[in-house]
Amino acid sequence: MSTSAFFVHPSSICETSSIGEGTTVWAYTHILKGATIGQNCNICDHVFIENEVKIGDRVTIKNGVQIWNGVTISSDVFIGPNVTFTNDFFPKSRNENFFLQKTLVMSGASIGGGSTILPNITIGKGSLIGAGAVITKDVPEYAVVVGNPGRVIRFLDSP
């Protein structure tokens, strides 16, 4: 699917029509029907975006990222390669007791490559998650978080 408003690489499967102007979806990405994606986003190769996902404007999502139901990503966010979001504390096959946990990534946050974001988390505005971190609790605004489990090592100056 390709229009003058946005571009979707021919090898991608894009089931949603809710994509903002200027957004680019690269090869082998799959976006389900209910997802909403803002303007001027860059969604790189091999990304999976589920139905109940909302993505703001000017978001960069690097290769190999999975974004599951219940994740909201605000504007101006960077998500590094191979970041994995989760939405279930007790995943089981055919779980009849599944309860969707929501995650919110606030504007201007950056998530380093290979990080894992557990469910029911808010990642604060302007925060920085180091590569490979495992985020198990909310991240304050402008915090720098590293490690497993993620811990605040300092704060950035707010604009």
Secondary structure by P-SEA (a helix, b strand, c coil): ccccccccccccccccccccccbbbccbbbbcccbbbbcbbbbccbbbbcccbbbbcbbbbccbbbbcccbbbccbbbbccbbbbbcccccccccccbbbbbbbbccbbbbccbbbbbcccccccbbbbccbbbbccccccbbbbbcccbbbccccccc
